[in-house]
């Protein structure tokens, strides 16, 4: 089933020959590969619309793609911020109202694949995880700690994501619980910032778009009903047509299309985060927003299908069109292309908001940020809380070992004795993946399109109905579980605002009956007043005739 247009997002770095795939979180702070700067602000980039996938997906072979990776850095530890009280729910947990959601659905019977850095089980919190494969070390090569089949996470990134999706509660000890605590997690290790090519540059992380494509097909073939991808890759939009890695992205698109349309999986991806602080970052070019009040549908104006399958194209009635087909939702002024985010036809892309409800890619004045926050784009479908996050902790740091809540973390080391909070689109996406699992458990007969549209329809919409930073708005899990889906509607048309014509002046009211009644009443009052005035001299005359006696 082809998904109706309207969703999508993710971001990170470019390698030399094979695109390295990085994590869309903020806390890792590793700079991308140099040499792929963004074009000037909002310049015409030649991108005319969404990409078009190849027809044939790659195989689901589990291998490292021919690259021998080795561990380059020590494994990360989970830490506690000094003032954290884990018994108090975070603002994000309060906003999700998971207690109410879990009275309706807990995700039972739904398999969620986490394609990430692996998942390490945490006793009592995250157990029964299924090993889905290891694309870093490859089958039989072993990983950190041996041949783990994706069940060892040196980076903690994948475990944090899995915990947000499906961690069990620990009543009395703390307030943390996953969005879908009874969902089944399938872990596939596909990337790592702490591994790299053997003998190569330590700044090149493990994982490519090619191995990500194979991992997507593998997850779909293992029966995952929801697939979470909190990893991504960025390209300067102005260089996209000539980019050497475009072919790999087309293969990834084919894999996503297979997972979505053939296997009916809800594929949730992170929108990615700006890296404006690094001069060599590929993810530092913020994309512009668009005006939802302008819309242009073109059924017959579509260009002929491109002969080169790598050439982006666009389809009929694309809801991202704005003033004209030459610039649908600012496609032609993109600074940064993000994959797999921009494959909106097959994925639901997630941005993040902060505790004030402000989109992370927009400042309080409404201007797009250029240095931090979500990378926006016409592919963003929805948003979720994304800062000051908590998740399970498989590797407590020295200061955390032995503490009552050592199985949880809300920070990681940032160097120089400092801590970095867990935040970013990497950890907003698992919230939405968990919400999709709750819906698929509650409505096992729903297809992926119904699940995605329900999440978008019931989201807390931004003022214009949709924008390029939060999509259709902040996810509302309880609303998604309780509201009737209703008939299929064009969400963009339904929620987009427009200038209304001035109202027609109302007809003048008929006042004649009222005026007549007032006139009659006035005459009657006048006659009464005259009668009273005339009666006074008559009474005085009578008194005079009687001599003034009373």
WOKA-V625239 format. One record per pair of residues at least 4 apart in sequence whose ideal C-beta (glycine too) atoms are under 7 Angstrom apart, sorted by the first residue. I is the first residue (numbers start at 1). GAP is how many residues later the second one is. D is the distance in Angstrom with one decimal. If there is no record, write none. Layout:
I GAP D
I GAP D
This chain:
1 260 6.3
1 446 5.7
1 448 5.9
2 259 6.3
3 257 6.4
3 342 5.9
3 343 6.7
3 445 6.9
3 446 5.0
3 449 6.8
4 445 6.5
5 310 6.8
5 313 5.4
5 314 5.4
5 339 6.9
5 340 6.6
6 313 5.1
6 375 6.8
6 485 6.1
6 486 6.5
7 337 4.9
7 340 6.9
7 341 4.9
7 342 6.4
7 374 3.3
7 445 6.1
7 449 7.0
8 333 5.7
8 334 6.5
8 335 6.7
8 336 2.8
8 339 5.4
8 340 6.7
8 341 3.7
8 371 3.1
8 372 6.2
8 373 5.3
9 260 6.5
9 262 3.2
9 263 6.7
9 329 6.2
9 332 3.5
9 340 2.9
9 341 6.7
9 342 6.3
9 368 5.7
9 370 5.1
9 371 4.4
10 14 5.6
10 219 6.8
10 222 3.1
10 259 4.5
10 260 4.8
10 261 5.9
10 262 4.9
10 328 5.3
10 329 6.8
10 330 5.6
10 331 3.7
10 339 6.4
11 13 5.5
11 221 4.6
11 223 4.9
11 260 6.8
11 261 2.0
11 262 6.3
11 272 4.6
11 327 4.5
11 330 6.8
11 364 5.0
12 9 6.7
12 10 3.1
12 11 6.7
12 12 6.3
12 20 6.5
12 220 5.1
12 221 5.4
12 222 5.7
12 260 6.4
12 271 6.0
13 7 5.4
13 9 4.6
13 19 3.3
13 20 5.4
13 220 6.4
13 221 6.6
13 269 5.6
14 5 5.5
14 6 6.8
14 18 6.6
14 19 5.6
14 22 5.0
14 219 6.4
14 220 6.8
14 221 6.2
14 231 6.7
14 268 5.3
15 4 5.4
15 5 3.8
15 18 5.8
15 189 5.7
15 193 6.9
18 190 4.1
18 192 6.2
18 230 6.9
19 189 5.6
19 190 4.4
19 214 5.0
19 226 4.1
19 229 5.7
20 13 6.8
20 184 5.6
20 185 5.1
20 187 6.4
20 188 6.2
21 170 4.9
21 186 4.3
21 187 6.2
21 188 6.1
21 191 5.4
21 210 5.0
21 211 6.8
21 212 5.2
22 10 7.0
22 171 6.6
22 183 5.6
22 209 6.5
22 211 6.9
23 5 5.7
23 134 5.0
23 168 6.8
23 170 6.4
23 207 6.4
23 208 5.3
23 403 5.7
24 206 5.4
24 207 6.3
24 208 5.1
24 246 3.8
24 248 4.4
24 249 6.1
24 400 6.2
24 401 4.8
24 402 4.5
25 132 6.2
25 399 4.1
25 401 3.6
25 402 6.5
26 247 5.3
26 397 5.0
26 398 4.0
27 385 5.1
27 393 4.3
27 394 6.8
27 395 5.7
27 396 6.7
28 165 5.5
29 385 6.8
29 391 6.8
30 163 5.2
31 172 6.8
31 247 4.8
31 249 5.8
31 250 6.3
32 243 6.8
32 248 6.4
32 249 5.1
32 250 4.6
32 251 6.6
33 170 6.8
33 171 6.5
34 246 4.0
36 199 6.8
36 200 5.5
36 246 4.5
37 199 6.3
38 198 5.0
38 246 6.0
38 247 3.0
38 297 4.7
38 298 6.1
39 4 5.0
39 6 6.1
39 197 5.9
39 198 6.6
39 199 3.5
39 296 6.1
41 294 7.0
42 246 5.5
42 291 4.4
42 293 6.9
43 195 6.7
44 288 5.2
44 289 6.5
45 192 4.1
45 193 4.5
45 287 6.2
45 288 6.9
45 289 5.7
46 195 5.8
47 190 5.5
47 193 6.1
47 265 5.6
47 284 5.4
47 285 6.1
47 287 5.6
48 264 6.0
48 266 6.3
48 283 6.2
48 284 6.5
49 263 5.8
49 264 6.0
49 265 2.8
49 269 6.6
49 279 5.6
49 282 5.1
50 262 6.4
50 264 5.7
50 292 6.5
50 294 6.2
50 295 6.6
51 202 5.9
51 261 4.7
51 291 6.3
51 292 6.6
52 254 7.0
52 257 6.4
52 260 6.8
52 261 4.9
53 197 6.5
53 200 3.4
53 201 4.7
53 204 4.5
54 196 5.0
54 197 6.4
54 199 6.7
54 200 4.0
54 255 5.4
55 199 6.8
56 198 6.2
57 160 5.3
57 197 4.6
57 198 5.0
57 200 7.0
57 201 3.7
58 155 4.9
58 156 5.3
58 159 5.9
58 193 5.5
58 196 6.9
58 197 5.8
59 155 6.5
59 158 6.7
60 154 6.2
60 157 4.3
60 158 3.8
60 161 4.9
61 153 5.7
62 71 3.9
62 72 7.0
62 73 6.4
62 77 5.3
62 156 6.3
63 72 6.9
63 75 5.0
63 76 6.9
64 5 6.1
64 71 6.0
64 72 6.2
64 73 6.5
64 74 4.2
64 147 6.9
65 143 5.9
65 145 5.5
65 146 4.7
67 130 5.5
68 130 4.4
69 67 5.2
69 68 6.6
69 126 4.6
69 127 6.4
69 128 6.2
69 129 6.4
69 137 4.5
70 125 6.5
70 128 4.5
71 73 6.1
71 83 6.8
71 123 6.2
71 124 5.4
72 122 6.1
72 123 6.3
72 124 4.7
72 130 4.7
73 121 4.6
75 69 6.4
75 79 4.1
75 119 6.6
75 320 6.4
76 79 5.9
76 80 4.7
76 319 7.0
76 336 5.5
76 337 7.0
77 318 5.1
77 319 6.5
77 320 3.7
77 336 6.5
78 78 6.1
78 315 3.4
78 317 6.0
78 318 5.8
78 319 6.6
78 322 6.7
78 331 2.9
78 334 6.5
79 318 4.8
79 320 6.8
79 321 6.0
79 330 6.1
79 332 4.4
79 333 6.0
79 334 6.4
79 340 5.5
80 4 5.4
80 320 5.4
80 323 6.9
80 329 6.9
80 330 6.4
80 331 6.6
81 329 5.5
81 330 5.1
81 338 6.1
81 340 6.9
84 326 5.4
86 88 3.9
86 89 6.8
86 90 6.5
86 304 7.0
86 319 4.4
86 322 5.6
87 87 5.6
87 88 5.8
88 87 6.4
89 4 3.9
89 5 5.2
89 86 4.2
90 298 5.7
90 300 6.0
91 4 6.2
91 264 4.4
92 4 6.5
92 293 3.1
92 297 6.7
93 5 6.6
93 82 6.5
95 290 6.0
96 335 7.0
96 381 5.6
97 4 6.3
97 381 5.3
98 4 5.8
98 79 6.0
98 81 6.5
100 378 5.0
101 4 6.8
101 337 6.3
101 376 4.8
101 377 5.4
101 380 6.0
102 4 5.3
104 338 6.5
104 377 4.6
104 378 6.9
105 333 4.2
105 336 5.0
105 337 4.2
105 376 5.9
106 74 6.4
106 75 5.6
106 76 4.0
107 59 6.8
107 73 2.8
107 74 6.8
107 75 5.0
107 76 3.5
107 327 6.8
107 330 4.1
107 331 5.3
107 334 5.0
108 74 4.0
108 333 5.4
109 332 5.6
110 70 6.9
110 73 5.0
110 74 6.9
110 115 5.2
110 116 6.5
110 327 4.4
110 330 4.9
110 331 4.9
111 73 4.6
111 75 5.8
111 112 5.7
111 113 5.0
111 114 5.6
112 53 5.6
112 54 6.7
112 71 5.0
112 72 7.0
112 73 5.8
112 74 7.0
112 112 6.4
112 114 4.5
112 116 6.3
112 321 6.0
112 325 5.4
113 19 6.3
113 73 4.3
113 75 6.1
113 106 3.7
113 109 6.8
113 111 3.6
113 114 4.6
114 5 5.9
114 44 5.6
114 47 5.6
114 48 4.9
114 71 6.0
114 73 5.5
114 74 7.0
114 114 5.2
115 73 4.8
115 75 5.1
115 97 7.0
115 100 4.9
115 101 6.8
115 104 6.0
115 112 6.5
115 114 5.1
116 41 5.8
116 42 3.2
116 45 5.6
116 74 6.8
116 75 6.8
116 114 5.9
116 115 6.3
117 36 5.3
117 37 7.0
117 38 3.9
117 40 4.5
117 41 4.1
117 72 6.1
117 74 6.0
117 75 5.1
118 30 6.9
118 32 5.1
118 33 6.6
118 34 5.4
118 35 3.9
118 40 5.0
118 69 5.8
118 71 3.6
119 10 5.2
119 32 6.4
119 34 5.6
119 39 5.0
119 40 5.1
119 43 4.5
119 66 6.3
119 68 3.7
120 31 6.8
120 32 5.7
120 33 4.4
120 39 5.1
120 274 3.7
121 5 5.6
121 6 5.4
121 8 5.3
121 30 6.9
122 4 4.5
122 270 4.4
122 271 6.8
122 272 5.1
122 285 5.5
123 4 6.7
124 44 6.6
124 46 6.6
125 38 6.9
125 42 5.1
125 43 5.5
125 267 4.6
125 282 5.5
126 36 6.1
126 37 5.6
126 40 6.8
126 41 5.4
126 266 5.1
129 22 6.3
129 33 7.0
129 56 4.7
129 58 5.3
130 54 6.8
130 55 6.8
130 56 4.7
130 57 6.9
131 17 6.9
131 18 3.3
131 19 4.9
131 20 4.5
131 56 6.2
132 18 5.2
132 54 4.4
132 55 5.5
132 56 4.0
132 86 6.9
132 87 6.6
132 90 5.9
133 16 6.3
133 17 5.4
133 55 5.2
133 85 5.9
134 4 6.6
134 9 5.6
134 14 6.6
134 15 5.9
134 16 5.0
134 55 4.6
135 54 6.4
135 55 4.5
135 72 6.8
135 76 4.4
135 79 6.9
135 80 5.6
136 7 6.3
136 53 5.5
136 56 5.6
136 59 5.5
136 70 4.8
136 71 6.9
137 4 3.9
137 5 5.8
137 6 4.4
140 7 6.5
142 4 4.9
142 5 4.1
143 4 7.0
143 5 4.9
143 9 5.4
143 46 6.9
144 8 5.3
144 10 4.6
145 7 5.0
148 4 3.8
150 37 4.4
150 38 5.2
150 39 4.2
151 36 5.9
153 5 4.9
153 6 4.5
153 241 6.6
154 38 6.3
154 40 5.0
155 37 5.5
155 38 5.9
155 39 5.5
156 4 5.7
156 239 6.7
156 256 6.6
157 4 6.6
157 269 6.6
158 4 6.2
158 29 6.6
158 31 7.0
159 4 6.2
159 233 6.3
159 235 5.3
160 4 6.6
160 231 4.0
160 262 6.2
160 267 6.4
161 4 6.6
161 67 6.1
161 69 5.1
161 265 6.5
161 266 6.7
161 269 4.5
162 4 6.3
162 23 5.1
162 25 6.8
163 4 4.2
163 15 6.2
163 228 3.7
163 229 3.5
164 14 6.1
164 15 6.7
164 225 7.0
164 227 5.3
164 263 5.9
164 266 4.0
164 267 6.1
164 270 6.8
165 13 5.5
165 14 6.0
165 15 6.0
165 18 6.4
165 20 6.8
165 63 6.6
165 265 4.7
165 268 5.5
165 269 4.5
166 12 4.4
166 14 5.5
166 15 5.8
166 17 4.5
166 19 5.3
166 268 6.9
167 9 6.7
167 10 6.3
167 11 3.8
167 14 6.5
167 224 6.9
167 225 5.1
168 13 5.2
169 8 3.9
169 12 6.5
170 4 5.8
173 231 6.7
173 232 6.8
174 231 5.5
174 234 6.3
176 214 5.2
176 232 5.9
177 4 5.7
178 256 6.2
179 252 5.7
179 255 2.6
179 256 6.1
179 259 6.9
180 254 4.2
180 257 3.9
180 258 5.3
183 254 4.4
186 33 6.6
186 36 5.8
186 38 5.6
188 27 5.1
188 30 6.5
188 31 5.9
190 17 5.3
190 21 5.8
190 22 5.7
190 25 4.5
191 14 6.4
191 15 6.1
191 16 3.1
191 40 5.1
192 13 6.2
192 14 4.5
192 15 6.7
193 12 4.6
195 11 3.9
196 4 5.9
196 5 6.8
196 6 5.7
196 8 5.1
196 9 6.2
196 10 5.8
197 7 6.0
200 4 5.9
207 4 5.8
207 5 6.7
208 4 6.9
208 40 6.8
209 4 6.4
209 24 6.0
209 36 6.4
209 39 4.0
209 40 5.8
209 43 5.1
209 130 6.9
210 4 6.9
210 38 5.1
210 41 6.4
211 4 6.2
212 4 6.5
212 40 6.0
213 4 6.9
213 38 4.7
213 39 4.3
213 42 4.0
214 4 6.1
215 4 6.2
216 4 6.5
216 11 6.7
216 39 4.1
216 40 6.0
216 43 5.3
217 4 6.2
217 38 5.0
217 41 5.9
217 42 6.8
218 4 6.4
219 5 4.6
219 8 5.1
220 4 6.3
220 38 6.4
220 39 3.9
220 43 3.9
220 45 5.2
224 41 5.7
225 40 6.1
225 41 6.8
225 215 5.2
226 39 6.7
226 40 4.8
226 42 6.7
226 207 5.3
226 210 4.8
226 211 5.2
226 214 6.6
227 32 6.2
227 38 5.2
227 40 4.7
227 41 7.0
228 40 5.2
228 201 6.0
228 202 5.5
228 205 4.0
229 38 6.8
229 40 4.5
229 111 6.2
230 40 4.5
230 196 3.9
230 199 5.1
230 200 6.8
232 37 6.9
232 38 6.2
232 40 5.0
232 106 5.8
232 107 6.4
232 108 6.4
232 109 6.1
233 106 5.5
234 38 6.8
234 48 4.2
234 49 4.1
234 102 5.5
234 104 5.6
235 4 6.5
235 5 5.5
235 8 5.5
235 47 6.7
235 102 4.6
236 46 6.7
236 49 6.7
236 100 6.7
237 97 4.1
237 98 5.7
237 99 6.0
237 100 4.9
239 4 5.4
240 6 6.7
240 97 5.2
245 4 6.3
246 4 6.5
246 64 4.7
247 4 6.7
247 63 6.2
248 4 6.5
249 4 6.4
249 90 5.0
250 4 6.7
250 59 5.8
250 60 5.1
251 4 6.6
252 4 6.4
252 87 6.3
252 88 5.8
253 4 6.2
253 90 5.2
254 4 6.4
255 4 6.5
256 4 6.1
256 11 6.0
256 84 6.0
256 87 5.0
256 90 4.0
256 91 6.0
257 4 5.5
257 89 5.2
258 4 4.9
258 5 6.7
259 4 5.2
259 6 4.5
259 8 5.6
260 5 6.2
260 7 5.8
260 86 3.9
260 188 6.1
264 183 5.5
264 184 5.2
265 183 6.4
266 82 6.7
266 170 4.5
266 182 4.7
266 185 5.3
266 186 6.3
267 79 6.1
267 80 4.5
267 81 7.0
268 79 7.0
268 80 5.1
268 82 6.3
268 161 5.4
268 164 5.2
268 165 4.3
268 168 6.3
269 71 5.2
269 72 5.7
269 78 4.8
269 80 5.3
269 160 6.3
270 80 6.0
270 155 3.9
270 156 5.1
270 158 6.9
270 159 4.2
271 70 5.8
271 78 5.3
271 79 5.8
271 80 4.4
271 103 5.0
271 104 6.0
271 109 5.5
271 154 4.5
272 11 6.0
272 66 5.2
272 69 6.4
272 103 4.8
272 153 5.6
273 10 6.9
273 100 6.8
273 101 6.6
273 102 6.7
273 151 4.9
273 152 5.9
274 9 6.2
274 10 6.1
274 12 6.0
274 87 6.9
274 95 6.5
274 97 6.1
274 98 5.2
274 99 5.6
274 101 5.6
275 6 3.6
275 8 4.6
275 9 5.1
276 8 4.6
276 94 5.3
276 95 3.1
276 96 6.3
277 94 6.0
278 6 6.8
283 53 6.3
283 92 6.1
285 50 3.1
285 51 4.2
286 49 6.5
286 75 6.6
286 82 4.9
286 83 6.3
286 84 5.1
286 89 6.5
286 90 6.6
287 43 6.9
287 47 5.1
287 48 5.7
287 49 6.0
287 88 6.5
287 89 4.9
287 90 4.9
287 181 6.4
288 42 4.7
288 45 5.5
288 80 6.6
289 79 6.4
289 87 6.5
289 178 5.4
289 179 4.7
289 180 6.8
290 32 5.1
290 39 4.3
290 40 4.9
290 88 6.7
290 178 5.9
291 31 5.9
292 172 4.2
292 173 5.6
292 174 5.7
292 204 4.2
292 205 6.7
293 203 6.1
293 204 5.7
293 205 4.9
294 28 4.6
294 29 4.8
295 26 6.2
295 27 7.0
295 201 6.6
296 25 4.4
296 26 6.7
296 27 6.4
296 28 5.6
296 29 6.2
297 20 4.9
297 24 6.7
298 4 6.3
298 18 6.9
298 27 5.2
299 17 5.1
299 18 6.6
301 24 5.7
302 13 6.8
302 14 5.8
303 10 6.7
305 8 6.7
306 5 3.8
306 7 5.6
314 4 5.1
314 14 6.2
318 10 5.7
319 173 3.9
320 8 5.0
320 9 3.4
320 58 4.1
321 4 6.4
321 7 4.0
321 8 6.5
322 5 6.3
322 6 6.2
322 7 5.4
323 4 6.5
326 6 6.7
327 4 6.6
327 5 4.8
327 6 7.0
329 49 3.8
330 4 6.7
330 48 6.7
331 47 6.2
334 43 6.9
336 39 5.9
337 5 6.0
338 4 5.8
338 37 5.8
338 39 6.3
339 4 6.8
340 7 5.9
341 8 4.7
341 36 6.5
341 38 5.4
342 35 6.4
342 37 4.7
343 4 5.4
344 5 6.5
344 35 3.9
344 37 6.9
348 33 4.8
348 34 6.4
348 84 6.6
348 104 5.1
349 30 5.2
349 31 5.1
349 32 5.2
350 32 5.8
350 33 6.4
350 34 5.8
350 75 6.1
350 78 5.0
350 79 4.3
350 82 4.9
351 8 6.5
351 9 6.8
351 10 6.8
351 23 4.0
351 29 5.0
351 32 4.3
351 74 6.2
351 77 6.9
351 118 5.5
351 119 5.1
351 120 6.5
352 8 4.8
352 22 5.7
352 31 6.0
352 32 6.2
352 33 6.9
352 34 2.5
352 72 6.6
352 73 5.1
352 76 3.8
353 4 5.6
353 5 6.2
353 6 5.6
353 7 6.2
353 30 5.2
353 32 6.3
353 33 6.6
353 117 6.5
353 121 5.8
354 4 5.3
354 6 5.8
354 33 5.1
355 32 6.5
355 33 6.9
357 117 6.9
358 4 6.5
358 6 6.5
359 15 6.5
359 24 6.7
359 110 4.1
359 111 4.8
360 13 3.7
360 14 4.6
360 26 6.2
361 7 6.2
361 8 5.4
361 12 3.9
361 13 3.9
361 14 6.7
361 15 5.0
361 108 4.4
362 4 6.1
362 5 6.8
362 6 5.9
362 7 6.4
362 107 5.5
363 4 5.2
363 6 5.6
368 8 6.6
369 4 4.7
374 51 5.8
374 95 5.7
376 4 6.1
376 92 4.0
376 93 4.2
377 91 5.7
378 90 5.8
380 88 5.9
380 89 6.4
380 90 6.8
380 91 4.2
381 75 6.1
381 90 4.1
381 91 6.4
382 50 5.9
382 73 6.0
382 74 5.9
382 77 5.6
382 89 4.6
382 90 5.7
382 91 6.9
382 93 5.6
383 45 6.7
383 87 3.8
383 88 6.2
383 90 6.5
383 91 5.3
383 92 6.9
384 44 4.0
384 47 4.0
384 48 5.4
384 90 6.9
384 91 5.0
385 43 6.5
385 46 6.6
386 37 5.7
386 38 5.9
386 39 6.2
386 41 6.0
386 42 3.8
387 34 6.8
387 36 4.0
388 22 6.9
388 33 5.6
388 35 6.6
389 21 6.9
389 33 4.2
389 34 6.0
389 38 4.6
390 18 5.8
390 20 4.8
391 18 6.4
391 31 6.6
392 15 6.2
392 16 6.4
393 13 6.6
393 14 5.6
393 15 5.4
393 16 3.8
396 4 3.9
396 5 4.9
396 10 4.5
400 6 5.1
401 5 6.0
402 4 6.5
410 11 6.6
410 12 6.0
411 8 4.1
411 9 6.1
411 10 5.5
411 11 6.5
412 8 5.6
412 10 6.9
413 6 6.6
414 4 4.5
414 5 5.8
414 6 3.8
422 5 6.0
423 4 6.7
425 4 6.0
429 4 6.2
430 4 6.1
431 4 6.5
431 44 6.6
432 4 6.5
432 23 6.8
432 43 5.6
433 4 6.6
434 4 6.6
435 4 6.6
435 20 6.1
435 40 5.7
435 42 4.8
435 45 6.3
436 4 6.2
436 15 5.4
436 19 6.8
437 4 6.3
438 4 6.3
438 39 6.7
438 43 6.2
439 4 5.9
439 7 6.8
439 12 4.9
439 15 6.2
439 41 6.1
439 42 6.8
440 4 6.6
440 6 6.8
440 11 6.1
442 39 6.1
446 4 4.1
446 5 5.5
448 4 6.2
449 4 6.0
450 4 6.2
450 35 6.5
451 4 6.7
452 4 6.3
453 4 5.7
454 4 6.2
454 26 5.3
454 31 5.3
455 4 6.6
455 20 6.2
455 25 5.4
456 16 4.2
456 35 6.0
457 34 6.3
458 18 5.3
458 21 4.0
458 22 4.5
458 25 5.3
459 13 4.7
459 14 3.8
459 15 6.0
459 16 5.6
459 17 5.8
460 13 4.7
460 14 4.4
460 16 5.5
461 4 5.4
461 11 5.9
461 12 4.1
461 34 5.6
462 4 6.8
462 5 5.1
462 8 5.6
462 11 5.4
464 32 6.6
464 33 5.6
465 30 2.7
465 31 5.0
465 32 6.6
466 5 6.1
466 6 5.2
466 26 6.3
466 29 6.3
470 4 6.6
472 19 6.3
476 4 6.3
477 4 6.4
478 4 6.0
479 4 5.3
489 5 5.3
490 4 6.2
491 4 6.0
492 4 5.6
511 4 5.4
512 4 6.2
513 4 6.5
514 4 6.4
515 4 6.3
516 4 6.4
517 4 6.3
518 4 6.2
519 4 6.5
520 4 6.4
521 4 6.3
522 4 6.3
523 4 6.4
524 4 6.5
525 4 6.4
526 4 6.4
527 4 6.3
528 4 6.6
529 4 6.6
530 4 6.3
531 4 6.4
534 4 6.9
535 4 6.4
536 4 6.6
537 4 6.3
538 4 6.8
539 4 6.7
540 4 6.7
541 4 6.8
542 4 6.8
543 5 5.8
544 4 6.9
